[in-house]
């Protein structure tokens, strides 16, 4: 009788690790269904069941694709570390869901059409309808890792806070389930009922029935990454030891006695690190001996620790077999603790150091054990080989080891190193080290353009690049280099969707009063201007195009915003910048843009006027004009602080930052004073962390190399205002930039 699974064939199409897999149900075109895989190479590969090569590849995400869910009619929902989710239909991206502020670890398409769920490392879950966020669910205290659908009205979520929550689509949390002792990575529901299974970082698979943890199955691996319930009720789990195991209630599918014995032997030989907290606090001296196992357990999965010949062993009670099954030896509790031996235990061996290395912002962590007697280069090489990581990190990892082991004693490590996924003080190869050959991530992000200002428009995609700092799992973090300020170049708003802008312009032109209407020729002229300034054609903008644009930006304020958007994009082009910002026309441009910075005006116009002002800084002519009109522009712009729109706050912060960049080059203390005052005023009301980050960079740029400016900032009490941002955990760039600023103050 064949109880097992056999490998049919091996599919390959990714250039780096595969982080998620999903089945696309059968359709007329593909009667056997398709298989979708998401990878660290930012791509999604779609395979047929019979071919080892992809049918097609979906490109569009800007970072690892870590979750996939398929829906009706061939739709596929993907979640990525780039903080966005994307909806695909066959080989096209239909929409991008933006709103999370950290990696999206879990996605699910709900049975009802158009409803989708995303769970993120920002601790929230969002419900989307037709591409718009309808509701945000808050309650989890750490990254949300998994989602499972119970019905059209209810779903489950699991998180790094070791809890499972049951929610109503309407927003209410109905129940919280506790049982795991560490991160929960995955959750899956039994067919036709509300029972479910979970797996996590505490070496266990847990089966939940009627809201209680009915059974705990321990595995001989620390991380049980994923679980899935098959249609026949069997449970499949994948763990960090690279093995897939299937558990069943069915007698005819149960493994042979030899296989079960082999599994138990593997389990009994596992070494459990007490620092993970999976078994509670352990004090070896207080533990009973082997006789303790004569008493039966009280519930399935109960664990009991005993001491035998100086060794601590862990056992788990099995109700069905009425016996204690050994689930491993507890390492590091044999009397030689980390404190007394001065060593860290890893995989049963002792080391001077165990670092945790992240190769990407939110990816799997790797342990790097190291003894002072070893060659750092060889250790780094072996580490990269063992974990199949890019050899280009060799110099960085070796340097990292050397920097973090200089004359330090182990006692300063603290037991923190066993936590597999914390955010702070972790080394992320390729993210920032100044000496590295890998370019640092740009800490500036650009939120979406405001095309949700009318209900028929879907927000345009845009990615967040979160910069994660360098550090070690040592208590003394590695030196972080200041990549934030003084900033040398202006920050611009470059994101563009010319088709959408022109579509909106044409729609509004259709309803415009006769005296404002543009002719078909005018629209073609603007289309040419857009393609010339968005790098889609090599042509230079003409005087006729600029005259047409000037007519369009003088439209009434309820319909002007697409024209303002064309201005915002065009002014980055040297020809346009020279033309609009030069001596003869320049006053007109500032008068036009400032009239939109009226607190009672339309938000879309306020936002686009601020962004256009920011983009004026790209060329000499624009910078000159902005500096000449600084007093008036900043006085008017700071009024935008009272807006409730975070994108307006980000644009205001960016305008301030661009002034700081110009003021850093010239010694103009009046200008700096005005900017510092704007920063201080804005800091009082702005909540959005991206805006705060840009204000901090502006502040750092203004006060760098200028003792007068430092004094001025102190006199405004800016240091007290920004102190709280030194402890923000996500995004790390806020905290790091803030600390650099505080060092100057």
N, C-alpha and C positions, 0 to 999 in steps of 0.2 A: 504493500500500500504506500503510495507516494504522498507523504504529508507536506512536503516542503515546496519551495518555489525554486525555479531554475532561471538562470539569466538567459534572456532571449537574445538581446544584442546590446552593444554599448553605443550610446549616442554621444557625439562630441561636436561642439560648435562654439564653446566659450573659450576665451584666452586665459581665464583665471577661475577661481573657485565658483561653484554653482551654489547659490544660497537658498533657492526655493524651487519647488516643482508643483505643477497643477495640471489636472486633466481638463481638457475642453470637451464637453459631451459630444456624442455623435451628431452629425448633420447630414443633409442630403449629399453634400459635396464630399464629406469625409465620414462615411458610415461607421468607421471604427473609432472615431474621435481623434483628438490631437493631444500632444503633450507640450506644455509650455514650461520653460525653465528660465529663471532670472539669475544673473551672475554679477560678480564683482567687476566685470568689464563694462558695466552700465547697460548691457544689452539684455533683451529677452529673445530666446530662440524658440521657434515653434517647430515641432517634429511630427511627422506621421508615425504611426505605430511600427511601420515596417522598415523605415530608413534610418541609418546611423547619422546622416547629415541633415541639417535643418532645412525645412521647407522654406522658411523665411526668417529674417531677424528684425526685431523691432528696436529701433534706435531713437533716443530722445531724452532718456534720463541722464543726469549729469553725475550720478554716483551709483554705488551698488544697488541693484534691484533685489530687495530682500523679502517681498511678499507678493503673492499672486492669488487672484480668485476669479473663477469664470462664471458667467451668467448666461441668461438666455440669448438667443439670436447671435451667438458668436462673440459676445462682448467679453473683454478681459480687463480686469482692474489690477493695476500694479502699484506697489508702494516702494519708496526708495529712501536711501540715506540722504538724498538731496532735498528732503522735507516735502516733496510733492507726491501726489498719486496721479496716475494717468489712466484714462479710459481709452481702450483700443477696440476697434472693430476690424476684424480680419487683420490687414497689415497697416492700418492707419491709426494715428493718435487722434481721437475725437475731442478730448478735452483734458485739461490739466487742473487738478484740484489743489488749490493753494490756501494755506491758512495755518498749517502746523508750523511750529518753530523749531522742530528737531526731527530726526529720522522717523519715517513711518514704518514701523515694524510689522503691522498687521493690517490686512484689508479683507473685506468681505462684501459680496454683492448680496443684498437681501432679496427674498422671494418677490416682493412687490417691485414692479418695474420702476427703474430710475432711482431707487434708494440704495445708497452705498455707505459702508462704514469704514473708517480708518482709525487705527490706534497708533499712538506715537510715543516717542521717548520724551515728548513734552508733558507726559502724564495724562493727556486728555484723549478722548475718543470723539470723533466728529461724525455726524450724520449728514450726508449730502443728498440733495434731490436735484436731478437734472443739472448737475455740475455746480450747484450753489450750496454753501454750508447752511443747513437748516437749524442745527442744534449742536452744542458742545457738551459732552458728559464729563463732569469732573468728580473726583472721589479717590481715584488711585493716588498713592503717595510716591510712586516711582514709575519708570518707563512701562508703558502698556506693551505686552509682548505677543498676545494672541487673542483672537476673537472667534466665537462660534455662534451659529444661529440656532435658536430654539424654535422659533415660530415667526409668523409675520410681525408679531408684536413684541417679541422678547429675544434678547441675545445675552451671551456670556462674554466676559473678558478676563484675562489673567495678566499678571504684571510682576515686575521685579520687587514689588512690596510683599510678595509671597501670599497674595490673596486672589480669590476669584470673585467676581461680582456678577450678579444677574440684574439686567436692566430692562426697563420698558422703553420702547421706541420713543415714547412721549417724554423721556428724560429722567424718570424716577429710578433710583437704585432700589431694587426689591429685596436683595439679600447679599450678604458677604460671607464667603466660605473660607475658613482658615484650616490649615492642616500641614501645608508645606513649610519647611524651615528655611527656604532660600528662594531665589528667583524662580518663577514659573515661566517656562518658555513656550509651552504649547498646550492647546486644549482642543478636545474633539468630542462630539456628541454621539451617543448611540442612536441608531435609526429608530424612528417612530416613538421616541420617549424623551424625557428631560434629564436622563442620567448622562453622565459625561466622564471623561478621563483627562488627567493632566500629567505633565512631566516637567521636571525642573532641575535645578542645580544642586538638589539635595540627594542625588543618586536614586530618585524614586519615580515610579509610575503609581499614581493614585486613582482609584476607581470610586466615583461618587454616586450614591444611590439615595433617592429621596432627600437630597440636601445634606447627607452625611458622608464622610469618607468611610466607605464600606471595606476597602481593602487597600493595602500598601504593598507594592512589589518592589523590592530593592534590586538595583542592578550593579554589576561590578564596574561602573564607570561614574565619574563625578558628575558629568553634564549629560542629562538625557534631553537632547535638543528638540525632538519632535515626536508626536504621537498621532495616530490616525485610526479611527474605528472603521473596519471593513463592513460591507453590506451584511456579511454573515455574523457580525458581532465580535469577530476576532479583533484584537488590539495589536497594532504594529508600532514599535518604538525604534528610534534611531538614536545612538548615543555616541559620546566622544571617543569611544574605543573603536569606532569605525564598523560596529556590528549592528545589523538590523535583527530584532527579535520579535517573534509573534507569540502572543498569549491567547489562549482560548478557553472557553467553558465547555467545549464539545469534547466528549470522550474519544470519538473516533479521530479527532484531529490532534489529540495530545501527543507530544513528542515521546520517543522511546525512553525506557528507564535509563539507558546509558546517557542519552542526551540530557535528561533532567539531572542526573548525577553530575555530569560534566559542568552543567550550569551552576549547581550548588557548590561544586569544588572551586570554580572560578570566583564565585561570590565569597566563599569563606577565606579565599586568599587575598581578597581586595584589601588595600590599606586605606583606612578612613582617617582623614586629617581632622583632629578635634577642633582646629581653628575655624572650620567652615560652619561650626554651630549646628551641623545636621543632627547631632545627638544630644544637644543641650550642653550645659557646662559640665566638664568632666574633671573630677578630682580622683586620681587613681588610688590614693590612700584610703578613700572611704568606700571603695567598691567591695562587694561580697565575692566569695569564691564560687567554684563550679557548682556547689550544692544548691545555689540559688536557682539553677535551671530545673530543679526537681518540681518547683511550684509551677503549675500551668499558667499561661497568660490569661488576661481578662478580655482581650479583643484582638481581632486580626490585625497584624502589622505592628503590634506593640513591640518596642525594642527594649532589650535588657543588656546591661554591660556587666561583665564579670572580670575578675582578675585571676589569672592562672599562671603560676610560676613567674610573677613579675610582669606578665604581658596582659594588656587589656583586650578583650574580645567582645564583639558586638553580635547579639543574636536577635532574631525576630520571630514572634509567635505566629504559627500557621494554624488557623482554626480547623481547616479541612483535614490536616494531617495530625492535629493535636500534638505538635512537637515544636521545639525551638530550633530554628535553622540558623546556622552561623552566617552572618553577612559581612564579616571582615574583621581584620585586626585594626585597633585604633593606634595609629602611629604617633610618636611624639608624646605618648603618655606612659612610657615604660620607665618613668623615673628620670630619664635623660630628656628633660624638656628643653625647649628652645632657650629658655632663660638660663638653665644650668649648664647646657653644653655650649651655649653661644653659637649654635648651628641652627639652620632652618631645614626642616625635613621636606623633601619633595620626591614623590614617587618612591617613598621608602628609603631614600638616600639622604645623607646630610650635606648641606652646602653652606658656605659663608653668606651667600645672597641668593634670593630668588626674586627676580624682577618680573613684573607683568608688563608685557609689551602689546600695544595695539597697533595694528598696521593700518587701520583706517579709523575714521571718526567714530563709527559705532559697530565695528566688526567684531569677530571673535577675538578673544584675548589669547595670548600665548605666554606660557611660563618660560622664563629664561633663568635656569639655575647656573650659578657660577661660584667657583672656589678661587681664592686669592692666588693659589699656586698655579692656576691655569693660564694659558696664553689667550688674551682677550680676542685676538683675531681668529684663532682656531675655534674658540667657543662661539663667536659670532657666526663663523662660516657653518659650523655644525647646526646651530640653531636655525639658520635660514634654510639649510638643506632639509632638516627634519620636518619643518613646517611648510615646505614647498613654497618659500617666499622669494620675492625678487632679489637676486644677488646684488642689485645696485644699492641695496641698503647696507652692504657689508661695512663700509667705512663708518657709516652713522652708528650702527649697532656697536661696533668695536669701540668707537670714541665714547659712546654712551656708557659702556661698561667701565672704561677707564676713568671717565669723569665722575662716575658715581661710586667708585670703590677706593678713591684716594684716601688712604689712612683712616677709613671709617671703621668703627667697631660695630659688630653686628647688633649690639644691644639697642642701637638706635632704630632698628627696623620697625619695631612694633609688629603685632601680629596681623596688621592690615593686609599683608600681601596675598592672603588667600581669597580676597574678594574678586570675583572674575570680571566685573564690568563697571567699576566706579568711574565717575567722570573726571575727578580732579587729579592733578599731579601725575598724569600718565604720559608716557613717552609715545608719541605717534610718529613713526618714521615718515619723512616726506612732508611733515606739516610746517615746521618753522625754523629749524636750527639754522642760524646764520651761516655756518661754515658749510652747510650741506649743498650738494649740487642740485638738489630737488627744489624747484621754485616754491616759495612759501605761498600758502593759499591766500587769496585776496580777502582781507577781512571785511570788505565792503559788500553789501548785498543790495539788490534792487528789488523792492516789492513790485507787485503787478501794477500795470497801468490801469487807471480807474474806469475801465470799460464796463463796470457793472453799474454805471450811474443810471442806465435805464434798464428796466427789468429784462429786456430781451437780449442783453449782451452778457456774454460769459467772460469772467476775468481771464486775461492773457497769462500764459505761463511765465515763470521767472524763477531762478534758482537761488537758494541761499547757500553761500559757502561759509560754513561755520569753521572758524579757525580753532583748533584745539591745542592747548599749550603743551610744552614739553615738561617732563618731570619724571620722577622715578617712583617706584613703590618703596623708596627709602623715605625716612622722615625728612631728610634734607633734599628738597627737590633740586633738579639740575637747573643751572642758570637759564632763565628765559631771556631771549634777546628782544629788545624793543623794536618790533617791526612796525609800530603804529604811528609814531610821530618823531620829529617834525615831518609832516606830510609835505611832499614836494610838488605834487600835481593836483589839479582840480579833480573832483569826483563828478562824473556826469551821469545823466539818466539816458541810457542808450537803447533801452528795450523798445522794440518797434514791431507793429503788425500792420504794415501799410494797407493790406487788403481790408482789414477791419476799419481802419481810419477813413479810407476812401469810401467804403460802403456807408458809413455813418454820415459822412459829409454829403454824399448824394441823397441819402434819405432825408436829411434835414433841409437840403437845398430845395427838394421837391415841395416842402411845406413853407418855404421862406416867402416873405413879402416880395412883390415884384421888384422893388428898388434894390433888394439885396441879392436877388437870384443870380447865380453864376450860369454862364452858357455851357453847352456841352464842351466847347473848345476850352473854356476856362478850366473845367474839371480835368480835361486831358493834360493841360499845362501843369496843374497841381500834381497830377499823377507822375508826370516826368520829373518834377522838382523832388518829389518824395524818393523816386528811384535814384536820382542823382545824389541825394544827400544820405540815403540809407545804404550806400555802397553797392546798390544792385546794378548800377550802370556807371560807365566811366565818364559820362558827360558832365560838363560844368554847368551849374545853374545859370540861367540867363536873366537879364534885367526884366524881360517880359514876365517870367515866372515869379520873380520877386514882387512885381507890381500886383499880379493876380493874388498872391498870398496876402499882401498888405490889405487888399480889398476884403478878402475873406476874414482876416483877423479883426476887422472893424464891424463884423456882423453884430446883431443884438446879443446880449449876454446869455439868453436862454438857448441859443443854438451855436454859439461860437466855439465850443470846446474842441471839435475835431480840427478846426483851423489852427487853434492854439497848439494842438499836438503836432501839427505839421511844422509850425514855427519852432517848437521845442526841438524837433529832430533836425530841422534845416540849419538852425543857428550854429550847429556844431561844424558845418562845412566852412572852410576858410573864406570862400567867396561870399557866402551869405553873411558870415560874421563880420567881415570887412565892410560889406554894404550897409547892414543894419546898424552897426555899432560905430561907424566912422563919423567924422566931425559933422557932416551935413545933416544926417538923419537921426543921430543918436538920441536926441531928446525925445523925439516922437516914440521911439521904442520903449524907453523907460516910463513915459507917461502912460502908454498903452498898458504895459504889464502891471504897473502899480494900481491902475484903476480896478484890476481884478482882485487885488489884495485888500478887499473890503470885507470886514468880518461878517457882514450880512449877505455877501455874494454867494454864488453857487460854488459848492465844494470842488467840483471838477475844474472850474476855471481857476480857483485859488491854487489848486495843486499844480496844474499845468503852467500857470504863470511862474510859480516858484521854481518848477523844474526848468523852465526856459531860462530864467535868470541864472540858475546853476550852470546850464550848458553854455551861457555866454562866455564863461571863463576859459573856454578851450583855446581861444586865440588871443594874440596880443591886443587887437582892437577891442575885443569884448572885455578883457581884463581892465584896460585903460578906462573904458566907459563905466564899468562896475565900480572901480575905485573912485572915479570922479563923483559918481552919484551915490556913494556909499551911505552917507548920512540919511538921505531920504529913503533909499531902498530898505536899509535895516530898520529904520523907525517904523516903516509900514509893515515890513515882513514880520516883525516880532509880534504884531497883533494877531498873527495866525496861531499863536500859542493856545488861544482859547478854543480852537477847533477840536472836535471830538474825533477827527479822522487821523489815525496813526501815520498814514502815508504823507499827510500834510506836515505832521511833526518831523517825519524823516526828511522831507524836502527842506523844511526850515533849518534843520540841523545841518544839512548838506550845504546850504547856502552860507551858513555861518562858517562851516569848515573851509569852503572855498575862499572866503574872505581871509580866514586865518592863514591859509597857504600864501596868499598875496602879501599879507601884512608881515609874515615871517621874513620876507625878503627885503622889506623896507623898514626903516626904523620910524614907525609912525605911532607914537604912544596914544594919541587921541583915538585913532582907528582901533587900536587894540583895546582901549578902554570901552569903546562902544560894543565891540564884539564880546568882551568879557561880561558886560552888563546883559547882553542878549542871552549869553549862555546861562548866566545865573538866573535870569527871569524864566527862561525855558525849562531849566532843571526843576523849577518849582511845580510845574504842571505836567510835563511830559512823562508818560509811563512806559511807552514802547522802548524795548531794550536796544533795538537797532538805532533809534533816534538818539538814545542816551549815549550809545557807543560813539556815534559821529560827533556828538557834543564834547565827549571826552577827548577824542582825537583833536578836535578844534582847540580845546583848552590846552592840551599838551603842546600843540604846534605854536600857539600864541606865546606860551611862557618859556619855551625852549630857548636857551642862550640869552635870556633877557631878565636881569634881576629886577628891573622896574616892573615888568609885567608880573613877575612872581609876587612882588609886594602888593601890587594892585589886586591880584586874584585873592590873596590872603585877606586884604582889607574888605573885599566883598563877601568874605566868609564862604568862598567856593569850596574850600577843603572840607568844611563841615557838611556842605550839601552833598558832596559826592562820596563821602566815606562809606555809605551803605552799599555802594556798588562794588566795593572791594571783596564782598563775600557772595556775589551772584554766582551760582554754579553753572548755569547755561545761559547764553553761550559764554564759553570761557574767555573770549576776547574782551568782554566787558570788564571782568574782574582784573585781567592782566593789564589792560590799558589803564584802568583806574589806579592800580598799584603804582604803575610808572609815573602817573601824574602826581600822586600823593608823595612819591619820592622827591619830586621837584619842589613840592610845597612844604 
